[in-house]
Amino acid sequence: MKNTVITFKEAKERSKKLTMLTSYDYSTAKLIDNAGINGILVGDSLGMVCLGYEDTLSVTMEDMIHHTKAVSRGAKNSLIVADMPFMSYQTSVYDAVVNAGRLIKEGRAQVVKLEGGAEVCDKIESIVKASIPVMGHLGLTPQSVNEFGGFKVQGRDEEAAKKLIEDALAVEKSGAFAVVLEGIPSKVAALVTEKLSIPTIGIGAGADCDGQILVYQDMLGMFSDFTPKFVKKYENLGERMNAAFKNYIDEVGNGIFPSEEHGFRVEEAVLAKLY
């Protein structure tokens, strides 16, 4: 069954946990979709896990459209959410609506996600008025890494926690259908979840959120540059892939691969005419 924004709304009402993972290509999206995930985020995290950047700030609209198109071809039942990259919406309401429209029209996403609280509510409202669903993102917002002085947990003191709650309520009022809570204390996330009528999707925000999301390379042990504290590794595919690559190199070097079973035959009569 196709997941939609209504699926997410009903899950919150029924206290049914939602599941999301990132994806950036056709093959992985198809595998994740077949597993029965509720939503796939084409995250600007692709800048780090796919393109090798130190952060998400260098990711462009063209990058996001390119990867979102690939994911949309592979995932048929998951709700496809595309990140709006840095400076694609901060500059003006007009830019925000136009770029959100490109992710829907060209990238074939069903939802766009943007970071920020009260300061982006005018953009959220206008995008929603253009009939484009919006997912918010609060807490440790990676596009604000320079403002935060690094990837640091947010909402730990009273003032920051109160602002986070106020921002969450403002994002909901502006028309967002859901909000990601990243890198905040579990009890603060639980309080936000209780106060909102829209679902919260946690990443490093504890078990009381309405759903969870992880970067798939993190949870499969495929990204080794660093591993956030909140990641649980369900597999260590990185090590298994490395072993397979080495095995391939050894077999080619020793003449084991390709063997006869991996080749194609030709009639001897045809072959004889070639000499």
C-alpha positions in Angstrom: 0.0 0.0 0.0 1.3 3.4 -0.9 2.4 5.6 2.1 1.2 9.2 2.0 1.0 12.1 4.3 -2.3 10.7 5.5 -0.5 7.4 6.4 1.7 9.4 8.7 -1.2 11.4 10.2 -3.1 8.2 10.9 -0.1 6.5 12.4 0.2 9.3 15.0 -3.5 9.0 15.8 -3.2 5.2 16.3 0.1 5.4 18.2 1.7 3.3 15.5 5.5 3.8 15.1 6.7 5.1 11.7 9.9 4.0 10.1 12.1 6.0 7.7 15.6 5.5 6.1 17.7 7.6 3.8 18.4 6.5 0.2 20.2 8.1 -2.7 20.0 5.7 -5.6 17.6 3.4 -7.5 18.9 0.0 -6.3 19.0 0.8 -2.6 15.6 2.6 -2.7 14.1 -0.5 -4.3 15.5 -2.8 -1.5 14.4 -0.4 1.3 11.0 0.0 -0.3 10.5 -3.8 -0.7 11.2 -4.2 3.0 8.1 -2.2 3.8 9.5 1.1 5.1 7.0 4.0 5.6 9.2 6.7 4.2 12.5 7.3 2.3 14.4 10.5 2.8 16.6 11.6 0.0 18.8 13.6 2.4 21.3 16.3 1.8 23.4 13.9 3.9 24.3 12.5 0.4 27.0 15.3 0.5 28.8 13.4 3.2 28.0 9.7 2.5 28.0 9.8 -1.3 30.0 12.8 -2.4 32.7 13.0 0.4 32.0 16.5 1.6 32.7 17.4 5.3 29.2 18.6 5.7 25.9 19.2 3.8 26.5 22.8 2.8 28.0 22.1 -0.6 25.0 20.1 -1.9 23.2 21.8 -4.7 19.6 21.6 -6.1 21.0 19.7 -9.1 22.4 17.1 -6.7 19.1 16.7 -4.9 17.1 16.5 -8.1 19.4 14.0 -9.6 19.4 11.6 -6.6 15.7 12.1 -5.9 14.8 11.1 -9.5 16.8 7.9 -9.0 15.1 7.0 -5.7 11.6 7.8 -7.1 12.2 5.2 -9.8 13.0 2.6 -7.3 10.5 3.2 -4.5 6.9 2.6 -5.3 5.2 2.3 -1.9 7.3 4.5 0.4 6.6 8.2 0.9 9.5 10.0 -0.8 10.8 13.0 1.0 13.5 15.3 -0.5 15.7 17.6 1.4 15.9 21.3 0.3 19.6 22.0 0.3 21.4 24.9 1.9 20.4 28.3 0.4 17.6 26.9 -1.7 15.0 28.4 0.6 16.7 30.7 3.0 17.0 33.6 0.5 13.3 34.3 -0.1 9.8 32.8 -0.1 9.9 32.9 -3.9 13.0 30.8 -4.0 11.7 28.4 -1.5 8.5 27.8 -3.4 10.2 27.5 -6.8 12.9 25.1 -5.5 10.3 23.0 -3.6 8.4 22.8 -6.9 11.5 21.6 -8.7 12.0 18.7 -6.3 8.4 17.6 -6.8 8.1 18.2 -10.5 11.6 17.2 -11.6 12.7 14.9 -8.8 9.3 13.3 -8.4 9.4 13.6 -4.6 6.1 13.7 -2.7 7.3 15.9 0.1 10.1 18.4 0.8 11.9 18.8 4.0 13.6 22.0 5.3 15.4 22.9 8.4 14.6 25.6 10.9 11.9 26.9 13.2 10.0 30.3 13.4 12.5 31.9 11.0 11.3 29.6 8.1 7.6 29.4 8.9 6.8 31.9 6.1 8.5 29.6 3.6 6.7 26.5 5.0 3.3 28.3 4.8 3.9 29.4 1.2 5.1 26.0 0.0 2.1 24.3 1.6 -0.2 26.8 -0.1 1.4 25.7 -3.4 0.0 22.2 -2.6 3.4 20.8 -1.6 3.6 18.9 1.7 6.4 20.0 4.0 8.3 18.1 6.7 10.1 20.3 9.2 13.4 19.6 10.9 14.5 20.9 14.3 17.3 20.4 16.8 20.7 19.6 15.4 20.1 21.0 11.9 23.2 20.1 9.9 22.9 23.2 7.6 23.5 25.3 10.7 26.7 23.5 11.6 28.8 26.7 11.5 26.3 28.6 13.7 26.3 25.7 16.2 30.1 25.3 16.2 29.9 21.7 15.1 27.5 18.8 15.2 26.3 19.3 18.8 23.3 18.1 20.8 20.7 20.9 21.0 18.0 21.9 23.5 19.9 21.0 26.7 19.3 24.1 28.7 16.0 25.7 29.6 16.1 28.5 27.1 17.1 26.3 24.2 14.5 23.6 25.1 11.7 26.2 25.3 12.7 27.7 21.9 12.7 24.2 20.4 9.1 23.6 21.7 8.0 27.0 20.4 9.6 26.3 17.1 7.9 22.9 16.8 4.5 24.5 17.5 5.2 27.2 15.0 6.2 24.7 12.3 3.0 22.8 12.9 0.9 25.9 12.7 2.6 26.9 9.4 1.2 23.7 7.9 4.0 21.1 8.2 2.6 17.6 8.3 5.5 16.1 10.3 8.8 17.2 11.8 12.2 15.5 12.2 13.8 16.0 15.7 17.5 15.5 15.5 20.2 15.4 18.3 18.1 16.5 21.2 17.6 15.1 24.7 15.1 12.2 24.8 12.8 13.8 27.4 12.7 17.1 25.4 11.7 15.1 22.3 9.0 13.3 24.3 7.6 16.6 25.4 7.5 18.0 21.9 5.9 14.8 20.6 3.2 15.1 23.3 2.5 18.7 22.4 2.2 18.3 18.7 -0.7 16.8 16.7 1.7 16.0 13.8 4.1 13.1 13.9 7.7 13.6 15.1 10.5 11.5 13.4 13.5 11.1 15.7 17.1 10.7 15.0 19.1 10.8 18.1 16.0 12.0 20.0 14.9 9.0 22.0 12.3 6.3 21.7 9.2 8.5 22.4 9.1 10.1 19.0 6.3 8.9 16.7 8.9 7.4 14.3 12.6 7.0 13.7 15.0 7.6 10.8 18.6 6.6 10.2 21.1 7.1 7.4 21.2 3.7 5.9 25.0 3.6 5.4 25.4 4.3 9.2 23.0 1.5 10.3 24.7 -1.0 7.9 28.3 -0.1 8.8 29.1 1.2 5.4 30.2 4.8 6.3 33.4 4.7 8.5 34.4 8.4 8.7 32.5 8.7 12.0 29.5 7.0 13.7 27.1 9.1 15.7 26.3 7.9 19.2 22.6 7.4 18.3 23.3 4.9 15.5 22.7 1.2 16.0 24.6 -0.9 13.5 22.2 -3.7 12.3 24.9 -5.1 10.0 28.6 -4.5 9.3 28.4 -4.6 5.5 31.4 -2.4 5.2 33.7 -5.1 6.4 31.9 -7.8 4.4 32.1 -5.6 1.2 35.8 -5.0 1.8 36.4 -8.8 2.2 34.4 -9.5 -1.1 36.4 -6.8 -3.0 39.7 -8.4 -1.8 38.5 -11.9 -2.7 37.6 -10.6 -6.2 41.1 -9.0 -6.6 42.8 -12.3 -5.5 40.7 -14.5 -7.8 41.3 -12.3 -10.8 45.0 -12.2 -10.0 45.2 -16.0 -9.6 43.2 -16.8 -12.7 40.3 -18.2 -10.7 37.7 -15.7 -12.0 36.3 -15.7 -14.6 35.9 -19.5 -14.9 34.3 -21.3 -17.8 30.8 -21.0 -16.3 31.0 -17.2 -16.5 31.9 -17.2 -20.2 29.9 -17.6 -23.5 30.4 -20.3 -26.1 30.9 -20.2 -29.8 30.5 -23.0 -32.3 33.8 -24.6 -33.3 32.8 -24.3 -37.0 32.5 -20.6 -36.6 35.8 -20.4 -34.7 37.6 -22.4 -37.3 36.8 -19.8 -40.0 38.4 -17.1 -38.0 41.9 -18.6 -38.3 
